[in-house]
Amino acid sequence: GIGLLVWYGAKGVIHQVDTGITLGMLIAFIMYIQMFFRPIRMIADRFNTLQLGIVSSSRIMKLLDNNEHIPNNGTLAPEKIEGAVSFDKVWFAYNDADYVLKDISLDVKPGETIALVGATGAGKSSIINLLNRFYEINRGTINVDGKSIQDYDIDNLRGNIGVVLQDVFLFSDTIMQNITLGNPNITEEDVMEAAKLVGAKKFIERLPGGLNYNVMERGSTLSVGQRQLISFVRAMVYNPRILVLDEATSSVDTETEEMIQKAIDKMMFGRTSIVIAHRLSTIQKANKIIVLDKGEIKEEGTHEELLELGGYYTQLHKMQYKEIV
């Protein structure tokens, strides 16, 4: 519009005697046309914002209207469990068609450590989700201390399972609230005791205000290692009998990993532990390593036994060794 106006107006200014168009009039009209288009642009921007809001609200409404839930029909609520875990011929699919876990059977004795390894999409995290009853299995049974997890009260079951994920989410609140998640039954003494166990006490005490230090959303004011240590404390304040570590050291550097590995060793002592890891160096001490591929168990045994087999685990080990070299 401005280009046409300048082209037409310039001709008029050149032939001012015939057209009566002055330079001042041309400049004024250029300003007028800019004023004309500005509200139109604003309306277009608001329309885009409105469209984004409509899409977001439809997703929120779909989530709120979702009636799927895990029924809490179990009555078992023991004060303490031993920590024995067993999967017996478990089949699971997210969409009732494509099975992500196929005939999974494994046993973990109380106090043992097993490691789950395999490529992305092999079904490692799905096993953890099923143990916590975030999803219901299609076939088979999952037992804790010889009793089906469906017989347990869900709150009691999940209270006995401590989960540390790869991506730690911290709220914009104090470290105390981020660890206790608002549970009034957990005292500062309990938190500091758990922090001492995993080696996080010193760095918490150095922060301004200690446990009352206010972190920004997602913990942006803390380092990756500090955020991970807080997630360990969060898991340990409930003193779980079963500990789940889902790639807890995959996003940190080597120096931080050594610090976190020491904390993990302390956490795992005397507890049933299920570890998911891509770095094979972190799971060589496991009592049993289970190799998954496309939802099936391909191999299982200790680190040395699997290397002697010369199969899938050996290939993974060689690939990582090449990367290190």
Stockholm file with secondary structure:
# STOCKHOLM 1.0

chainA/1-325         GIGLLVWYGAKGVIHQVDTGITLGMLIAFIMYIQMFFRPIRMIADRFNTLQLGIVSSSRIMKLLDNNEHIPNNGTLAPEKIEGAVSFDKVWFAYNDADYVLKDISLDVKPGETIALVGATGAGKSSIINLLNRFYEINRGTINVDGKSIQDYDIDNLRGNIGVVLQDVFLFSDTIMQNITLGNPNITEEDVMEAAKLVGAKKFIERLPGGLNYNVMERGSTLSVGQRQLISFVRAMVYNPRILVLDEATSSVDTETEEMIQKAIDKMMFGRTSIVIAHRLSTIQKANKIIVLDKGEIKEEGTHEELLELGGYYTQLHKMQYKEIV
#=GR chainA/1-325 SS CHHHHHHHHHHHHHTHHHHCCCHHHHHHHHHHHHHHHHHHHHHHHHHHHHHHHHHHHHHHHHHHTCCCCCCCCCCBCCSCCCCCEEEEEEEEESSSSSEEEEEEEEEECTTCEEEEECSTTSSHHHHHHHHTTSSCCSEEEEEETTEEGGGBCHHHHHHTEEEECSSCCCCSSBHHHHHHTTCTTCCHHHHHHHHHHHTCHHHHHHSTTGGGCBCCGGGTTSCHHHHHHHHHHHHHTTCCSEEEEESTTTTSCHHHHHHHHHHHHHHHTTSEEEEECSCGGGSTTCSEEEEEETTEEEEEECHHHHHHHTSHHHHHHHHHHHHHC
#=GC SS_cons         CHHHHHHHHHHHHHTHHHHCCCHHHHHHHHHHHHHHHHHHHHHHHHHHHHHHHHHHHHHHHHHHTCCCCCCCCCCBCCSCCCCCEEEEEEEEESSSSSEEEEEEEEEECTTCEEEEECSTTSSHHHHHHHHTTSSCCSEEEEEETTEEGGGBCHHHHHHTEEEECSSCCCCSSBHHHHHHTTCTTCCHHHHHHHHHHHTCHHHHHHSTTGGGCBCCGGGTTSCHHHHHHHHHHHHHTTCCSEEEEESTTTTSCHHHHHHHHHHHHHHHTTSEEEEECSCGGGSTTCSEEEEEETTEEEEEECHHHHHHHTSHHHHHHHHHHHHHC
//
